[in-house]
Amino acid sequence: MPDTTNIKITGAGLVGGTIVSVLLETLLEKKVLTLNEVRAVLERAMRLTTKHAGTPAGHEAMQIISIMMADRFSEHGHDK
């Protein structure tokens, strides 16, 4: 029998991350936020996540934020 609690937790994380990503992209595209402001949001999220860095979920969250900053919201511009 599948562990429905873990499935729900993973699903909640996935949908939350997807919504935030799309929201940041939309705010950037509409020029509501600058790239520097979007990066500041991600940096703040990274700082808040560091208190959980010793856990597998916290480590994974930090990795995902780092990838977003290096890829979708890199200092070199937003191509999307």
N, C-alpha and C positions, 0 to 999 in steps of 0.2 A: 504494500500500500504506500503511495507517495506521501511524503512529508508535506502536508498542505500548508503548514505554518511557514516553512522555508520558501515554498513556492510563492506564497502571498507576500512575504518580505521582499523576495527578489523582484516580484512584479511591481511592488510599490516603489522600490528603488529605481527600477527601469523606467516606469512612467514618470516619476519625479524628475529624473535626470533628462529624459527626453523633452519634457515640457520646459524645463529651465534652459536647455540648449536652444530650443526653438525660440523661446522668449528673448534670450540674449541676442540671437541672430537677427530677430525681427527688430528689436530696439536699435541695433547697430545699423541695419539696412535703412530704417526710417530716420536715422540720424538723431534719435532721441538720446542715445548714449554714444560716446566716442569709443574707439578701440581701446584707448587708455582706461576709460571708465569700465568697460567690460572686463578688461584684464584686472583692474582693481577689485572688482566683484569676485573674480576667480581667486585672486591672491588672498582676499579675506576669507573665502571659503576654505582655502588651503590652510590658513592659520587656525581656523576653527576646527579643522579636521585633525591637526597634529596631535591633539590630546588623545586621539584614538589610533595613532600611528602604530602602536604596539599590537593591535588586533588585526586579523586578516582582512576584515571589512574596512577598517580604517586605512590600512596600507593600500588596498585596492582603490578606495575612494581618492586617495592622494595621487595614485598613478593616473587615474582617469582625468583628474583636474590638470595634472601636468601635461598629459597628451592634448587636452583641449587648448591649453595655453601655447603649446608648441605647434599645433596644427591649425585648428579652426580659427583661433584667435591669436595668432602669432604676432610678434612685434613688427614683422615685415609686411603686415597688411592683411586685409580680409578680402579674399578673392571670391567669396560666394555671394 
